[in-house]
Amino acid sequence: MDPVTLGLCSQIDLDFEVQRSAKDRPAVVEDQGPTLIPAEETTQPFYYQPTSHEEVFGSSPKKAPVEEEDEIDVDSVFSKLKDFKTKE
């Protein structure tokens, strides 16, 4: 139960006592996740030299054969539009 709700003290008194009791307690340090790698590891020389494009980027996926399409000309595109009649 809340002492303020029960009327035992005011909210200001409760906050003061909570702060007073918390100051003797050590600060809680939360885990911040992975940290930076030390400079000694990141500044070491790098000796690997790839010899071809495939060693660096891997081989490219095989492309599907492209089917050749018929030539498209203006008359074949607009020929179907002649069938439509506009209502005026």
PyMOL commands that set and color helices and strands:
alter all, ss='L'
color gray80, all
select helices_A, chain A and resi 11-22+39-42+53-57+74-78+80-83
alter helices_A, ss='H'
color red, helices_A
deselect
rebuild
show_as cartoon
